[in-house]
Amino acid sequence: MEPLSWSGEIGLFLNPIMLAAVIVFAAAFVVNIALSLGGMRPGEMVINADHSLSLQRGPVDYSLMTMRYAVLVFLLVCIGHIIGGVVLDDPQRTGIIGAMAARLTPVWIGLVVLFALSIAFKRRLGLYGKLFDSPIGMTGFGLVMFWIFAAIFVQSIAPHGPIDVISQMRNELPGSVLPDPREGQYVYYLLGGDNLGRCVFSRMVYGAFEVLKIAPLATMFAFMVGITLGVPAGYFGGKLDVGVTFVANLVLAFPVILLFYLLVTPEIVAAGIPNYLSMVLFLFPILFLVILFNSRYRTQPSLRNVIVAVCVGVGGMAYLSLISNASDPELPRLFRLWPEALDLFDVPGNLLIVFVSVVFVNSPTVFRIVRGIVLDIKTRDYVAAAQTRGEGAWYIMLWEILPNARGPLIVDFCLRIGYTTILLGTLGFFGLGVSPESPDWGSTINEGRRLLTIYPHPALPPALALMSLVLGLNLLADGLREESLKD
């Protein structure tokens, strides 16, 4: 059977339209630049004879309008490829693009349902609902949710496993077809094979799962640490502020990559330093939740005791399961005292090291941001009013100051996930990822770069995937910042 083309039969109709849209956009863009350099300005509102207002358009307005319609046509053609791939579900007719669109059907369904429900109820959803009034925010949110749904439905999307090897497909080009032992069946490598014969498309999708199971959770833990230390440091000041700020500055003085190299050095790992760090860092979420609910319900002792007991019990079990691994004889004895029967889950050693390293590197920066915001907000009138009412210091910090800092913190959270994603990709590229055979995007790019000049297809898809996720997070952060400033 012949290898698949990129767009198949439906491309014979759609591709000329897409090409025309690109040409029209480029021409309108050049005209717009030329008019702007020539001193032309967009149209202005004019008053008619009947005292009504109307917009008088000029050449600049028409060039901008042409660019917008060209982009719209381009997007409609892309949607046409997706719909054609899903409806026809025939790789020979839809090509590589349509076949990938068909594999991603669960993602399209999830996006349509999510956007439909969000837009329908956006007025009741607070800041999240306002996000759908921002085209930039919606675009970023769509890109992020695309990869989140891809990670959720990875088992049904990926046609092959992340480490499944077919020797005949080594360095095969995108669209390669391999006859299956079953009569009349074929195996498609939609984005080709890598140097070991693994499916590039499947590893790209599994890479999203590897990245998204670390980056958001590690960022959330870093925020727990930064908030728990930054809020009291900014509010109380004094020796506490000086001491914690000094430690944060000390950590920030190290280059990030050098710090990671130190944390993953075999001698450092053998000494158990990442595990000892995990014992300290993973206490902060429990501490944060206990202080949060204790300050909120301190006037209701019975309810407070129940909530705090649940936080300590559930959090303690998760904490002990997270830091211990009773089945690993290489760990220091301290981390194998927790009974294996009560060990709810085990985190592989290399994954724990990467996770702890990301939290450790991000926490000082979050601390500095939170401390600066608290120093500004604690001088506001509503904080003075809460102090006059006799509210406790922790109640004021966590229930008066922190909610009013949510806008900048939410924006920074999104940006920091993108930063962490790039950091994980960099670690994988330098061989410091979760494992050598991991399909995370950094490791995949590193493997593909060795033959980049001959076979670029194994390295380009994960690089574009990483770029699109980080772009989506940045656009989402811009949209959230834009809408939060309107509150």
N, C-alpha and C positions, 0 to 999 in steps of 0.2 A: 504494500500500500504506500502511496505517495505521502511524504511529510506534509503536515498541515501548513497552510499559509496563515498570515497574521489575521486577515479579516474574512477569508473564505468567500463564498459566493455572494453573501449580502454586502460585502465590501465593494463589489462592482457597482452597486447603486449608491452606497453611503459615502464611500471614500471621496468621489469627486465633489460632493457637497461639502465635506469637511475641508478639502483642499481649497475650494472656493472661499469658504468662510475665513480660512487662515490668510489667504491672499487679500481679501477685502479688509480684514482687520489690520494687516500690515500697511496697506495703502492708506487707510484712514488714519492710522497712527502717524505715519510720515507727514501726511497733510496737516494733521493737528499740530505737530511739532513746528512745521514750517510756518503755519499761521500764527502760532504763539510767538515765535521768534520775530515775525514780521510786525508785531504789535497788535494783532487782532485780539479782542477780548470776547468772552461769552456774552450772550444776549442779556438785555436788561428789561426790567418791568417798565412799561410806558403807560401813560394815562390817556385813554381814548377821549373822543369828543363828548361821550355820554358819561364821563367821569369814572368809567370802569377801568380795571387794570388788565393788561394782557402782556404776555411775554413776547418780546421781539427777538426771534432767533437769528443768529448769524452763522457764518461758515464754521466757526469753532463748534457751535452747538450741533450742527449737522454732522460734523466729523465724529464727535463724541457719541452721537446717537447711532451712527453707522458702526462704530466699534462695539457698542453694547449689543446691537442686533447680531453682529458677527459672532460674538461670544455666545449669545443665546443659541444661534444655529449650531455652533460647535458642540455645545452641551447637549442639544437635542439629538445630534448625530451619535454622540457617545451613549446616550440613553437608548437610542435605537439599536446599537450594537449589543447592549446589555439585554434588552427585551428580546431581540432576535436570538441571542444565545440561550436565554432561559426558555423561550417558547419552542424553538426548533429542536434544541438539545441534540444536535447532530454536528460533531466537530468538523466533519468534512464540508459542511455547508456554512458553518459560522466561523470557522477558523480558530486560531489560538485565543483571540480576544473573547469570542463568543463562548468557547469551551470553558475558559476561566470564569466568565460571568455565570454560566450554568452551575459550575461547582460552588460558586458563592451565593447561590439562591437563598440559603438561610440568612445570610447577612443582609441581602436586599429586603427580605420580608421583615426582619427585625428593624431596619432603618425606617421603612415605610410606616410600620405600626408605631414606633417610638415618636417619629415626627408628627404623625397624624394626631396622636393623643396629646402630645406636648403643645401643639399649636391650638388644639381645641380647648385646652384647659389652661392656657398660658397665663391668663389673668389671675388664676388662683395659685400659681406656683412660685410667687415671689421673684427673687433674682433669677432663678432658673427660667421662669416663664418670660421674663424681660429679655433674656438672651435671644429669643426668637424674633425680637424686633430689630436685631442687628444682623445684617447680611454677613459681616465678617465673623461674628460669633457663631452663626448658624453653620457657616462653611467649616470653621474649625471644629465645632462640635460634631459635624457629620464625619469628618476625617477621623477624629478620635474614636467615635462610636463604631466606625467601619472596622477598625482594627480590634476593638474590644469584642464585637460580635464574631469576628474571624477567630479570635482566641477562644471564645466560648464554644463555637461550633467546629473547632479544628478537626475533630474526629470525622465529621461528615464531609468536610470540605476537602481535606488533603487526600488525594488518590493513593498515596503511598505513605509509609512510615518515615520518620525523619532519618533513620539510619538503614533503611532497606536498600540493599545494593544489588544492582543488575549490571554485571560486568560489561555486557554488550552496549550499555548506554553511557559509557565513560566519555565525557566531553562531547556528547551528542548535542546538536543544535536544537533550539526551540522548535516544537512541533514534531519531534521525532516519534516514530511509531514502531512498536515492537510486537511481533505476533505473539499472542498468548498461547500456552500449551492447549488450552481449550479451543476447539475448532470454531472458527468464525469470530473469535474475540481478539481485541487488540489492546495494548497498553500504550497510553499516550504520556509522553513527557512534555507537558505543555510549555515549560520554560527550559527544556533541555536537561542534561545530566551534568553533574560536576565531575571532578577528576577521579572520584571513586565509583561513579555510576549511580549516585543518589539523585532523586528528583528535586530539582531546584525549586519548583513551585511548592511542593510539599514542605520543604525545609523553610521556605520563606513564611508560610502560614504558621508552622510550628514555632518559628522564631518569634512571631508576635506573642504567642502564649508564653514563651520563656521570658521575654522582656516585660510583659504586662503582669506577670505574677511576682515580679521583683520591684519594679520602679514605683508603682503607686503605693504599695504597702511600705516599702522602705522610706519613701517620702513622708508618709503619714506618721511613721515612728519618729522620723527626724523632727517633724513638727511637734509631736508630743514632748520630746526632749526640749526643743527650743522654747516652746510655750511655757512648760513647767518651770524652766529656769529664767526665761526672759521676763515674764510678767512680774514675779516678785523682785527681781533685780532692778527693773525700771521703776517699780512702785515704791519700794523701801529705800533704794539707793544705799549709800554707806559702804561698809566693808563687804557686804554680800555682793553688791554691784561690782566693786573693784576686783574682788577675788574671782568671780565667775567670768567677768569680762577679760581678765588677764589670761585665764585658761583658754577661753574661746579664741583670743588673739594668738595664743601660742599655737593652737591647732591650725588656724588660718595662715600662719606663717609658713607652713610646709606646702610645697607644690602638691597638688592633688595626686598626680600620677606617682610621684616619689613616695607619698604616704601610702598609696595602695601597694606599691612594690614592697614597702617595709612590712605591711600587714600580711601579705601573702607569701613572704619569704619562708621557706621550709623550716628554718630554725625558729622563727617567730611562731609559726603555726604549731610546731612540735612543743614549744613551751606553753601552749594553751592561751596565749595572750588574746587572740580573737574571742575565745570562749569566755575569758574573764571579762572582756569588754561587753559581751552579750549579756552577762549576768547583771551588769550595771545599767546598760542602755534599755534593756527590756523591762526593767522595773518601772520606768517612767510612765508608760501608759496606765499601769495599775495605779500608781501614785496620783496621776492626773485625775483619773475618774473618781478615786476615793475623795480627793480634796474637792472636786467639782460638786459631787452630790452631798458631801458632808456640809459644805457651805450653803448649798441651796435649801436643804431640809433640816437645818440645825434647830429650827423651832418646832419640828415634828419628830421627836426622838424615835418613836416606834417605826415610822416609815423610813427614817434615815438609817437606822440600824439594819433593817432588812436589805435595803439597796446596797449599803456598804458591805454587808456580809456577802451578798451575791457577787459584787465586784471583786472582793478579795478571794472568794472561793473559786469562781470560774477563772478569774485572771491568774490566780496562783497555780491552778492546774495547767493552764495553757503556758504559763511562764516556765514551770518545771519541765514540762514536756518539750518546750522550745530549746531550753539550754542543755538538756540532758540527752544522752543517747546510750542507753544501757548495753546495747549490742556492739558498740564500737570499742574494742580493747585498746585502741591507740590513744583514746582520750585520757586525760588525768583522772585519777580515781574520784575526785570531787564531782565529776560530771557523769559518773556511773552509779551513784548511790541511790538515785531515784528508781524505784522498782519498775521493771520492764512491763509488768501487768498494768501499771498506772500511767505508763508513757503513752499518751494519746496519739502522738505522731513523732516521727523522726525527720529532722532536716539534714540532708547530706552535708558533710563537713565543708565541701567547697562552696556550696550554696550559702551556708551560714556565714562563711568568711566574707563572701562578696556582700551579703546583706548587711552584716555588721559594719563593714567598711563604708558602705554607702551612707548608712545612718550616722556613723561617726564623722564623716566628712561634711555632711549637710547640716548637722545640728548646730555648729557654731554660727553659721550664716543665718539660720532661722532665728537663733537667739538674738543676734545683733538687730535683725529687723523688728522682732517683737519688742525688744527693749526700747528701741527708738520710738515705736508707735506708742508704747505705754507712757514714756516720758512726755509725749505731747498730749495724750488724752487725759492724763491724771490731773491736769490743770483745768479741765472743763467744769462748767457749773453743775452738771448733773452728778459728777463725782463728789463735789462738795456737798450737794444735797443729800446724797447717800450717806456721807460721813456724818452729816447733821442728824439724820434719822437714827444713827447709832448702828448702822450695818457693820459687820465684821470686815476686816481687811481682805480676806480671801473671797468673800461674797462680792465686794466692790471690784476686785481684780477680775474675777471669772464671770460675773453676771452683769456688770456695768461697763467695764472697760473692754474686755475681750469681744463681746458682741458688736461693739462699735468699731472694732478693728477688723471685722470679717472681710470687708471689701478688699483691702490690700493683701490680706493673708490668703484669700481665695485665689487672687490673681497670682501671687507668688507661688502658691501650691501648684497651680497648673504649669507655670514656667519651670518650677523645680523638677516636676516629673519629666519635662522635656530635657532638662539639663541632666537628670539621672539617666534617662534613656541614652543620651549621647555618651555619658560616662560609661555605661554598661557596654555600649558598642565599642568604645575605645579600649576598655579592658579586654573584651573578647578579641579585638584586633591584635593586642599585644600578648595574647595567650594567657590572660589572667581571668578568663571567664569562668563559668560554673564547671565546665568539663571540656576536654578536648573535642569530643564528638558532639557537643551541644549544637543545636541548630540556631542558637541566638544569632542575631544579625551581624554582630561584630566578628564573631568567630567565622561565620560564613563568608564575610567580605575578606577576611584575612586568608582563608583558604583559596578563594577565587582570585586574589590579586597575583598569585604566583604565575598564572598563565593568562594574565589580563590582556596582553597584547595579541594573544592567539585566540583565546576563548573568553570573551568578555561577559558572556551570558551568565556564568555562575555568580559573579560579583555584583552585577548591576541591579538585579531585582531586590536583594536585601538592602542595598544602598538606597534605592529609591523608596523602599518601604520605611526605612529609618527616617529618611528626609520627610516623607509625607506625614508620619506620626508626629515628629517634632514640629513641623509646620502647623499641623492641626492644633497642637497644644498651645503654640504661640498665638495663633489666631483666636483660639478660645479664650486665652488670657486677655487679649486685646478687647474682645467683645465683653467679657465680664468687667474689665476696668471701665469701659465706656458706659455700661449700664449701671455699675455701682456708683459712679460719680453723679448720676441723676437722682439718687436717693436723697 
